Amino acid sequence: MITMDDIIREGNPTLGAVAKEVPIPPTAEDVELGNEMLQFLKNSQDPVKAEELHLRGGVGLAAPQLDISKRIIAVHVPSTDPEKPESSLSTVMYNPKVLSHSVQEACLGEGEGCLSVDREVPGYVVRAARITVSYFDAAGEAHKVRLKNYEAIVVQHEIDHINGIMFYDHINDKNPLHLKDGVLVID
């Protein structure tokens, strides 16, 4: 079971490296890793388990954050609709790629955080508001999904990890809270 002790922190060279593609279909070891990553996210969002296991809440996790240089990400985005409590996006993506993105940009009003960053980093992280992503699942089947707003931001954050990019690399150094006209701010 993955805990916070397994997650490496900023400054570790693995976080700055481009991760290697995994074979398709994924190996049994890669499938198991993906399942454990997704389970960590579910545990981190369960208030009882999170407290018991001392987990910080997370919606995404990339293999490089576990010091494993592989192109595997897990995302578990909770529903914002009380009528539909199941998560709005919950999957493991092997070798994910952004195929296209919107001209429209978006950012989270509260900024972004990261399980590998133990400090508050103020500033807007501007990303594409809509993306089309291709990836393979645990069975080696190809998928193509269109994501927008929060789900798109979460997946872009995780794909950045497998490309050696941290979220704060997107923040404007000179004016972290400056936004161009037209950027959608998601609360």
Salt bridges, closest charged atoms under 4 A:
GLU10 OE2 - ARG119 NE 2.76
GLU21 OE2 - LYS97 NZ 3.46
GLU29 OE2 - LYS70 NZ 3.58
ASP30 OD1 - LYS70 NZ 2.56
GLU105 OE1 - LYS180 NZ 3.04
GLU112 OE2 - ARG127 NE 2.79
GLU112 OE1 - HIS157 ND1 2.74
ASP118 OD2 - ARG9 NE 2.90
ASP118 OD1 - ARG56 NH1 2.65
ASP137 OD2 - HIS143 NE2 2.76
ASP160 OD2 - ARG127 NH1 2.88
ASP160 OD2 - HIS170 NE2 2.56
